[in-house]
Amino acid sequence: MYKPNIALLSGIAWDHINVFPTWDIYVEQFKIFIDSIIKGGSITYNIEDAEVKKVVENSENTIRKFPYQTPDYRVENGITILETDEGSMPIEIFGKHNLNNLAGAKWICQQIGIDENDFYEAISTFQGASKRLEKIAETDNAIAYKDFAHSPSKVLATTNALKNQYPDRKLDCVFGVTYL
């Protein structure tokens, strides 16, 4: 069993139904995980996810609890601009779900001693994880992305991210399913 001293919980969306056949069984795994955090450890958690908030805040484990939420940002001409204490900063990643994850990562980095300015410097050129809203081609009138969204909530997050990043463009999606 894991015994983390620093943990992050960004979201609970029923996944792996072949292993966790009911919602309650699935959520129970997160409760077990939170209870496995060592005494005096910490959980950084997304308060915008109601189930995450409920599971973390109902835990009786004697750990520090650090809530976070999506930071302020705006999109201008297909560029995401993050609002920081030091001012506006264009970044490579986009989509509310990615910016929410960025906020959680910032909290974790600060807990392990990484300076906020160093975090922002590093994140300014981060292009995201491979196969997650990864730009694969661009012309004057089209941009193609690939994304390995593998659950309904992830497909929705990716679709919304693209619609918000490029509100004046037509969005065409191709979904692939592999059967074994």
C-alpha positions, -999 to +999 in steps of 0.1 A: +000+000+000+011+035-007+021+056+023+026+091+008+035+121+028+025+146+001-004+138-022-026+155-048-062+147-057-074+165-088-107+148-096-129+118-092-146+106-123-157+070-126-131+052-146-119+016-149-153+001-145-139-033-154-121-031-120-145-010-100-180-020-110-198+005-089-194+042-081-193+035-044-165+009-048-146+034-070-149+063-045-139+041-016-105+037-032-099+074-029-109+073+008-085+045+014-057+064-004-064+096+017-063+075+049-030+060+038-012+094+038+012+094+068+002+113+099+014+149+095+015+146+057-006+166+033-032+164+006-036+191-020-071+188-035-093+204-061-122+221-044-140+225-077-147+188-078-175+182-054-167+145-048-130+153-042-140+180-017-164+157+001-139+128+004-110+149+015-129+171+040-147+141+055-114+123+061-104+121+098-068+114+089-045+139+108-030+155+077-028+190+064-054+198+037-046+223+010-075+232-013-069+247-047-089+259-077-084+269-113-063+301-114-075+333-131-067+332-169-080+345-202-076+335-238-066+360-264-062+351-301-056+314-293-031+321-265-038+313-228-026+340-205-023+331-168-028+358-142-001+357-115+009+380-087+037+392-109+014+400-138+000+383-169+020+354-184+013+336-217+016+298-214+017+269-238-009+247-222-046+255-224-080+243-211-096+248-177-087+212-168-050+218-175-049+251-157-066+234-127-039+208-127-013+235-130-026+251-098-024+218-080+012+213-092+022+247-080+010+239-045+029+206-045+061+223-058+058+250-031+055+222-004+088+207-015+106+240-016+103+252-052+100+290-054+069+303-070+089+324-095+109+293-105+077+274-110+063+301-133+095+302-153+094+265-158+057+263-167+059+292-192+074+268-218+058+236-207+039+222-237+019+196-218+021+158-216+025+137-247-007+129-265-027+153-243-039+182-264-008+177-284-006+199-316+003+177-345-003+200-375-011+236-383-020+255-415-033+290-420-069+279-415-067+247-394-050+232-364-050+195-356-045+181-321-045+146-308-056+137-273-058+104-255-090+112-237-103+078-226-134+085-205-164+107-211-153+134-186-119+136-203-134+138-238-157+166-225-127+185-209-107+183-241-136+193-263-144+223-241-107+233-240-105+234-278-138+253-281-127+279-255-092+283-270-105+288-306-141+301-302-143+314-338-132+282-354-152+251-364-144+221-343-143+187-360-136+157-338-126+121-347-129+095-320-112+062-323-121+031-304-100-001-302-116-034-295-095-063-284 
